[in-house]
């Protein structure tokens, strides 16, 4: 069979799939939302048939056609849309999140533009390995207005990544005409990033394939990223049920149905009509068979729902290391990253000024020289940085990326909240998203409201993320090494006030298990639970409390999520009193979760009401006296301990 025939059959297969999906949705057999690619088949097929099996694609919420064109099983796709166990994602993703990472389909995406940074990350992984592969990001014209697109395009251009950007310009950004959303055409805007651009009739599959094959070949050969703009038309609404009052019949009439164009091209090439009709009948029978198989598929077993985390937490504690050479926490962090780079070629570092600049605190100094090409300076583009980590992790690497301040997670929250934390779950466990995000915070240096926030509760509330906050000097090494080796996305939150704490160098094999707290100080009368810099305050106060005849046990959480309930409740059972001390704002913080568990599972251990101390519910002040007033002091914690133990 010729390539043109195979492409025609793939287009027919997509059209039939979408027609059935529309009917199934109408009849209530597909739940949720459905966005169909009817009319855009030529773009998906023309591009994907220009790719090689090892290439990777990311898609949009209108992604059925891309997945089928890349080789996804139609029966499994029908089952996925119907939420069945045999679906491509085990019924966990559905229509907007159709994926099959085993085929290089890194997923359709319910967030407009969000797949572009992920494709860039896969392209970065390909470049770091020296592979002649290509990553393709499909997106609609509406995505061009998102920061994710521009950050990812700029990063790809700066790093000369093997990324082919494919815009399916169907004339509408949801309900708005493209012209009303973009004052300058995309082809002109892309040239600002130095991207070579081609514009093609997206309804002519052979024209798309010819240009896509050439562009993919150039990208594969090392020419850097490129952009293909395919002018096309979606024949159905933005979503099924869309009344489409915004449509322009005149504008729509300018486009021909891509299947009609393909049929005419085959006839002009001498292909008998009987052959074309036979191919269509065969595709119809195949799709009908796939649908019947999907309809017979079982529902997922509620007891076997895939966990959003691949790791098993908590893990057993290991023996502490024998004291080594004297050093500081900052150097332990550098050692942890250097040892990880030396031990595993899949590890790389990336972030703003982590290479030549060595990080704003000098934590990555000299690593770029020791590991050329694996410590990567990026533009100030937090969404692109974290998105690149997601894509690189899905492609098998172990990225360690830096967000300079914890406050800045707000800039890239989608890539943490909806991508890193969700993709393993939404792919039914097929995607590995083992990445590490390093960041830092610290109240007490007049860094003001945008550089001081302790936002661990915000991140801990996201299923699928592991959140780590080291306190003990050696834990900065052991927890970071465990994070880098984890199959899950881990956010490591350091406190900059601890960077110059004296430390003893642990051996390279030292690891601190994720999800396991430590007893930082044994005590009998009251448990104080804290994390990071707060543990040091608690230890200071525990020593002072001894002068008042009070024995304080200090529990260092180390991992905020998943947190070690067993250790905390075990300490409460021993002391019968509990206080949580936090450097975050009090309301809706981690203290609320810990004390709720204490009041529930630990209720019969309590001899006094559980208490908490934390920052006031306001932004962190700049003025030093106000900042000191904002965060409860060691004196305030001591007073709370004496109050809760007053009847002992």
N, C-alpha and C positions, 0 to 999 in steps of 0.2 A: 504494500500500500504506500502511495506517495505521501510526502509530508503534507501536501495540501489536503489530501483525503483525510489524513489523521486529524488535522486541525478542524476540518469541517465536522467530523464525527464528534470531536470534543465539544464544539460549539453546540451541536444538537443535543448532546448529553446534558450540558449545562441548562439549555433552554427547557428541556423536558423536566429536569430536576426542579427548576424554579416554578414551572407551571404546576407541578404536583405540590410543591411547598405552599403555593398560594391557595390551592384547593384544601389542603390539609389544615392550614391555618384558619381558613373560612369555616371549616367543619369542626373546629375546636380540637383537632388532633395534634396540633403544635401549640404549646403554650408560649407565654411571653411575647416577645416582639419578633417580627420577621421583616428584613430589608432585602429585597430581591435585586439581583444584578441583570435582570432581563433587559436585553438591548446592549449590554456591555460585554457580551461574550468574546468579541474579537480581541479586546484588549487583554483579557486574562489568558486566552489561548495563544495569541500572537507572542506575548512576552514569555509565558512559561514554557512554550515549546522551543524557545531560543535558549533555555537554560539547561544545565547539566544536573544529574541526580543529586550531587552534593551541594548544590546551591540552595540558598535559603530565601524564603519570602516572608514578609509580614503583610497583613491585610487590614481591611476596614470592617465596619459592621455590616457591609454589603459584600461579604467575602466568600460566599459559596462557590462562585465561579473560579476564583483564584485557587481554592483548595482542589476542586475537581481537575482543573487544568494542570496542577502540579502532581496529580496522580492519586488523590485521596479516594478511598473506597466509597462508592455511592451508597451502598446499603448501610455502611457505618455512619455516613452523613445523615441519611434519613433517620436512622435510629437516634443519632445525637439530637436532631431537631425535635424528635418526639420524646426526648428525655429517657431513653432506654439504656440498659446496661451495656449493650453492644455498640453504643455510639463511639465515635472517634475519641471522645473525651469521657466515656463512661456515663454520659448524661449529665456531666457537671458543668458544661460550658454553654451548650445550646447554640442557637443560630448566630448570635453576635460574636461568639467566641470560638467558632469552629477552628480546630487546630489538629495537627498531627506532626509533632516535632521530629518523629522518626523519618518523615518524608521531607523534612526541611520546611514544613509549614509551621512557622513559629506563632501563628495565631491571628485570627481576625480580632478586632478590638472594638469594644463598645465606647472607647474614648477617642474622639476625633483627633487625629494626628499623632496619637500616642505610639503607634507602631513604628514611626519613622526613626526615633532614637534607638529602638530595639534592633531594627535592621542595621543601623549604624554600628551597634555593639557587636553584632554577628560579623560585620565587615571588619571591624577592628580585630576580632579574634582570628579571622582569616589572614589578615596582614601580619599579625604577630607570629603566626605559624609559618608564614611564607608560602601559603597555599594559593593556587590559581583557582579561586572560587569567587562567586559573586553573591552579594546579598541584594535583594530587591525589596523596596518599600512601595507598596501600592497605597495610594491615598486619593481622596477626592479633592476637588478644587476648594472646598470649604476648609480643608485642613491647612491650606496655605496661610490662613489668618492666625494660626496658632503659634505660640512661642516654640512649641516642641519641634515643629517643622523647621523653623529658622535656626534654632540652636543646633539641631542635628545636621542640617545642611552645612552650616558654618564649620562645625566640628569635623565633618567628613572632608570638607575642602581643606581645612588646616592640616589634617593628618593624611590626606590623599588616600582615602579608604576605597576599597572596591565595592562601592554602593551605587546601584542604579535606582534612581527615584522615578517612579512612574505615576504621573497624575492622570487620573480618569476624570477629565473635565467634561462633566455631563450637563453643564449649563446651569445647575442649581446647587446652592448651598442650603440643604434642607428645603425651605420654602422660598428662598430668596434667589433671584437671578444672579448669576456670577458677577455681572457687571456692576451690580449694586453693592457687592461685597469687596471688590478689589479695584482700586483706582488705577493700578498699573497691571498689565497682563503678566502672568506668571513667568513666561519665557523671558521677559525683560528683567523681572526682579531676580531671577536665578542667576543672571549674568553678574549681579553684584557679588556673588560668592565665587565667581570664576568658573561656574559650571557650564560645560558645553550643553547646548539645548537643541532638541529636535522636536518639531511639532508634526503630528501625523493624524491622518483620518482614522480615528479609533474604531470605525465600523468596518474597515477594510482589513481583514485578518492577515492577508498576505503583505500588505504595506506595513502593518504593525510588526509582523514577524521579521521582515527584512531589516527594518531599522533597529528593532530590539536586538537581533542577532549581532549586527555590527556594533552597536553600543555596548552590549554585554561583552563582546570579544575585546573591545578596547579597554573596558574597565577591568576585565580579567587579566589583561596583559600589563596592568599597572598604570594606566593613564589617569587614575583617580576617579572621583564620582562624576556622574552625569545625570541629566534630567530628560525624560521623555514625556511630552505632553500629548495625550491622546484625546482628541476631540470626539466625544461620543454622546449617547443619549440613553438615559434610563427610560424604558417604556412603561414602567409602573411608577407608583408614587414613592415618596421618600420611605414610607413604611406601608405595610399592608393595612388598608383602611383609610389611607390619606385621601381626602376628597380632591386634592390637586387643583384647587381653584386658582392657584398662582401660575398654572401652565400657560404657555403661549403656543397656540396651534400653529401659528406662522413659523415660529422658531423650530418647533418639532418637525415640521414638514421639510425642513432643510436636510434632515438626516434620513438615510435609507436603513432598513432593517439589515443588520450584519449577516443574517442567514440568507436573505435574498441576494445580497451582494456575493456571498460565497458560492451560492448555487450558480449564479451567472458566470462567475469566474471559472468554475469547474467546467461548465458547458463550453465556454470560450476556449478552454484548454483541451477540448476533445473528449471529455469524460462523458460516457453515455448517461442519459437521464435515468435509465433503468438501474445503473450502478448506484447513483445518488439516492434513488428511492429505496433501494435495498439497504443501503447503509442506514437510512433513517428508520426503516422498519426494525433493523437489528438493534439499533440504539433504543428504540421505543420498548422492545421486548426486554432488553437488558435492564433498563431503568424500572420497568414494571416489576420485574423479578426482584430487583433490589428493594423496592418499596414493600413488596409482599414479605420479604425476609425481615425487614425492619419492623413491620407491623406485628410479626410473631415474636419479636424479641422481648425478653423479660424486663421488668422494671428493676432498677438498682436495689440491692439489699440494703435497707436502712442501717443494718449493723456493720456494713462494710464501706461506709462512706469514707472516701479518702481524706486523710488528715491534711490540713493546710501546711503541716510541718513534716518533713521527711525524717528528721532525726528523732531519736528516742531520748526524751529528757524527763527527769534528771538522770544523770549518769553517776556511777559510784565515784566517791572521792579518791584521789590518789595520794600517796605519801608526799609531803612537802619536800622540796629540793633541799639538798645540803647547801648551806650558805656558800656563795661564790665570791668573785671579786667585787669590791665595792664600786658602785656606780650610782646612777640616778634614774628616776622613772622615765624621763625623756629618752635616755639612751637605751633603756630596756625596750621601749616601743620601737625605736629604730632597729634594735637587734632582732626583735620579733619579726618585723617586716623583712629585714635582710635575710634572716634564717629561712623564712618561708619562700622567698625568691630563690635562695640557693637550693632548697630541698625539692622544689616542685616547679618545673618549667611552665606549668599552666597558670602560675600566679603572675599577675602584673599589678602595678600601682598606677593610678591616674588621678588627676585633680588639678586644681588651680595652683600653679607654682610649686608643685611637689618635686619637680625634676631639678632644673638649674637652680631654682630658689631654695630648694630643700625644705619647703613648708614654712609658713609664717612663724612657727616656733622652732624651726630647725630640725624637726623630727625625722625628715627624710634626707637630710644632708648626706652627701657622698653616695647615696644609693644609685643615683642615675649613672654615675661614673662606674660603679661596680657592676651594674646590670644594664648595659646599653640597650636602648630600645624597649625596655620593660618598665621604665619609670617615666610616665608620659605627662607632660604639661598640656593642659587643656585651656581653652578659652573660659571666661566666666560664664558658664552655661550649666547650672546645676541639673536641669532636666535632662540635657544631653549627656552629662556625665553619668548620672544614675541609670538613665535609659541604656547607655552603652554598656554599663555593667550588667544589666538584665540580659541584653542580647548576647554578650560575650559569655555569660554564665550558661545560657541556654545552648550555646555552641560548644560547651565543654571546658571553658577556662574558669579560673578562680580569681575574679577581679577583686582588688581592694581599692576602693575609691574614697576620696576625701571630700567632705562638705566642710568648709572652713570653720563655720560656727553652727552650732545646733539650731540656732534661730533660722538658718537658711533652709531648713528642710521644708519650710512652707513654700519655697520657690519650686521645689521638685517633688512635692508631696504625691502627685499623681503617679509618678514612676515608682514610689514606694508603696502607696496605698492600693492602687489598682493594677499594678504590673508585678513588681517583685513579690508582693505578698499573696497575689491571687493566681499566678499562672500555673503553679504546680497543681493547685486545687482544680482550676478550671480545665486543665488538660487531663484530669483523672489520674494524676501522678506521672504522666509521661514526660513532663518538662522538669529538668533539674535547674534550680535557680540559686545555686550556691555562690553568693557574693557577700562582700563585707563593705559596709559603709562606715568609715571612721569620721567622727566629729567630736567637738568639744564645747564645753560651756564653763561658766564660773561666775558666781555672785561674789562681790567683794572687792572689785577693782574699778568701780565706777565706769563700767562698760555700757551702762544705760539699758534701755528697754529692748533694743534690737540685737544685743550681743551678750545677754546674760541669762536667757531663759532656760530653765530645766524642763524640757518638754517630753520627758520619758513616758508620762502617762498617755500623751497623745499617740505615741508610737506603740505603746503596749496594748492599746485598745484595738489594734489592727491584727486580726488573726492572720497568721502566716509569717509574721516578723518575729525574730528573736531580738531582744533588747538587752544589752550588756552594759554595766556601769562599774568598772573596776575601782577598788579602793586600795587594797594592799599593794605595795610596790611590785612584788613578784606576780600578782594577778594581772597586772598590765601586760606582762609577757604571756602568761599562760592562757588567759582568756582570749587575747588577740590571736594566738596560734590556733586555739580551738575554733574561733569564729571563722578563720580563713579556711579551715579544713571542713567546716560544716556544709552539708548539702542544702542548707536553708539560707535565706537572706538574713544577715545579722547586722544590726546597727550597734556599733561600739561607741559609747558616749564616754569620753574622757573628761576629766576636770583639769583645766589648765593650772589651777592652783596647786596641783599635785605633781606637776612635771619635774620639779627640781627636788622632790623628796629623795632622801638617800635610799639606796636599794642595794640588794645583793644579787649578783647575776645568777640566774638559774641555768641549768643545763639545757641544751637545745631541744631535748626531748620532753621538757616539762610542759604539761598541759593542765589547765583548770577546766573541769567539765562544765559545760553550759547547763543552766538550770539547777545548779547546786549552790546553796548558801553556805556560809562558814560561820562558826562561832568565833568571833574576833576576841571575845573576852568571856570567860566563864563567870557566872554569878548565880545568886540564889533568890534574890528578893524581887527583881523586876527585870523584864526584858525590854531593851531598846532596840528597835529595828531601824536600820538606815541603809544608805547606799552611797557609794562614791565619797565625796568630801565630807558628807554628813557623818560617816562612820568615824572619822578622825575627831570630830566634835564630840560624838558620843563616847569615844574612848577617853578623851580628856575629862569629860564630866563624870564618867564612871570612877575615875581615880579620885576626883574631888568628893564624890558621894561616899566613898569609903570612910572619909573623915567624919561623916554623919552616921556611920554605922549601917550603911545601906550597901548591899552587894548587887551590882548591876551586871546583867548579862547582855552583851552587845552582839546582835546578829547582823552580819553584812550580807545583804541579798546577793550581791555580785551580778546575778541575772534577774532583771526586772520582769521579763516575760520570756518563757514561762517561769513563774516564781516558785520557790521551793516551800510549798505549804508545810511539808512534813517537818522540816527543820524549825520553822517558825512556831508551829503548833507544839512541837516537842519542847521548845524552850518555854513557851507559855505554860505547858503542863507542869514544868519544874518550878517556875517563879510565881505563877498565878496572877501576874500583872504585866501589862504590855503598853508601851508607848512607841509610836512611829514618828521619827524625826526626818523631815524632808526639806530640801532646799528649793522645791517647786512651790507653786501656789497651793494653798490648802485645799480649796474646793475641787472636787472631782479628781483628786490626785491618787497616787498609788496607795497612800495611807488609807483612803476610804475602802479600797479593795481588801487590804490586809486586815483592817479592823472589822470589816463585815465578816470575813472568814473567822476571825477570832471570836466574834459574838455568836457565830453559828456553830461551826465544828468545835470551837474551843470554849463554848459557853460554860460547861461544868467545871472548867479549870479556873475561871475568873473569880478573883476575890475583890476586884475593884473595876469600875468602868474603864474600858479601853480608851486611851487618849492619843491625841496626835498634835504635833507642832509642825508648822510649815509657814511659808511666806504668805503675806497678805494677798488678798485677791485684787491685785492691781499690777500694772506693769512695774518692772524693777526701776527704782529711782536712780538718777545719776548722782546727785549730791551725796557725798560720803556719809554724813550723819543720817540722812533719810534712808540710804541703803542699809546702814546698820540697824535702823529701826524696822525696816521691812522684813528682815530675816530674823527669826528668833535666835537669840544669842545662847552661848553656853550657859550663862547665868539663868536664862529662862528655862532651859532644859533641866538644869539642876533643880530649880524651883518646882518644876512639874514632877520630877522624880520624888522629891521630898513630900510633895502633896499626895501622890498616889500611894506612897508607902507610910503615910502618917499613922496608920493603926498597927504597924508592925511592932 
